[in-house]
C-alpha cells in the first residue's frame, strides 16, 4: 500500500525518473564499480561473484577481482572488473 502511494505521489509530481524512497537503487559506474542502496545484506561473497539481498530479490554481480569496498547499513560499494549485474526476483 505504501509503495502504491509513493508511486502516485511520484507520478503526480512528475518525478518518474527519481527513485522511490526505501526501494533499492543500483548504480553502475563503468565496469569497475557498483553501488547498491537499501540492501538487506550480502548472501554470497567471492572474488568472482557477490550476491546482495534487496527488498524483492537478489542482485548478483559477476566479474573478477570483486571486493566489497565499503558497506554501511544503507549502502554498499562493490569494486573490481564488473562483467554482469543481474536481478533475480524472489517469489513475492
C-alpha positions as CSV (number, residue, x, y, z in Angstrom):
1,X,0.0,0.0,0.0
2,X,2.8,2.4,0.9
3,X,4.6,1.7,-2.4
4,X,1.5,2.5,-4.4
5,X,1.0,5.7,-2.5
6,X,4.6,6.7,-3.2
7,X,4.3,5.8,-6.9
8,X,1.1,8.0,-7.2
9,X,2.9,10.9,-5.4
10,X,6.0,10.5,-7.7
11,X,3.7,10.4,-10.8
12,X,1.7,13.4,-9.7
13,X,4.9,15.4,-9.1
14,X,6.3,14.3,-12.4
15,X,9.3,12.7,-10.7
16,X,9.1,9.4,-12.5
17,X,12.9,9.2,-13.1
18,X,13.6,9.7,-9.4
19,X,14.0,6.6,-7.1
20,X,11.1,5.9,-4.8
21,X,12.3,6.3,-1.1
22,X,13.1,3.0,0.5
23,X,13.3,0.9,-2.7
24,X,16.7,-0.5,-3.7
25,X,18.8,1.6,-6.0
26,X,21.6,0.0,-8.1
27,X,24.0,2.3,-9.7
28,X,26.7,1.0,-12.1
29,X,29.8,3.2,-12.8
30,X,31.5,1.9,-15.9
31,X,32.8,-1.6,-15.5
32,X,34.6,-1.0,-12.2
33,X,32.1,-0.1,-9.5
34,X,28.5,-0.9,-8.4
35,X,26.7,1.0,-5.6
36,X,23.6,-0.6,-4.0
37,X,21.4,1.4,-1.6
38,X,18.7,0.0,0.7
39,X,20.2,-3.5,0.7
40,X,19.4,-6.3,3.1
41,X,22.8,-7.9,3.4
42,X,25.4,-9.9,1.4
43,X,24.4,-13.5,0.8
44,X,27.4,-14.7,-1.2
45,X,30.9,-13.3,-1.3
46,X,33.8,-14.2,-3.6
47,X,36.2,-12.7,-6.0
48,X,34.1,-13.7,-9.0
49,X,30.6,-13.3,-7.6
50,X,28.9,-11.2,-4.9
51,X,25.1,-11.6,-4.2
52,X,23.2,-8.9,-2.3
53,X,19.7,-9.3,-0.9
54,X,17.2,-6.5,-1.7
55,X,13.5,-6.0,-1.0
56,X,12.2,-8.0,-3.9
57,X,15.1,-10.5,-4.7
58,X,18.8,-10.7,-5.1
59,X,21.3,-8.6,-7.1
60,X,24.1,-10.8,-8.4
61,X,27.3,-9.1,-9.5
62,X,29.7,-11.3,-11.6
63,X,33.2,-10.4,-12.7
64,X,36.8,-10.8,-11.5
65,X,38.8,-9.3,-8.6
66,X,35.5,-8.3,-6.9
67,X,35.6,-6.9,-3.4
68,X,33.3,-5.2,-1.0
69,X,35.0,-1.8,-0.9
70,X,32.5,-0.2,1.6
71,X,29.4,-1.3,3.5
72,X,27.0,0.5,5.8
73,X,23.5,-0.3,6.9
74,X,22.1,1.6,4.0
75,X,24.6,1.2,1.1
76,X,27.4,-0.9,-0.2
77,X,30.0,-0.4,-2.9
78,X,31.5,-3.3,-4.9
79,X,34.6,-2.8,-7.0
80,X,36.6,-4.9,-9.4
81,X,36.1,-5.9,-13.1
82,X,32.3,-6.0,-13.5
83,X,31.0,-8.3,-16.2
84,X,27.3,-8.7,-15.3
85,X,24.8,-7.2,-12.8
86,X,21.6,-9.3,-12.6
87,X,18.4,-9.1,-10.7
88,X,16.9,-12.4,-9.5
89,X,13.4,-11.8,-8.3
90,X,12.1,-13.6,-5.3
91,X,8.7,-15.3,-5.2
92,X,6.9,-12.2,-3.9
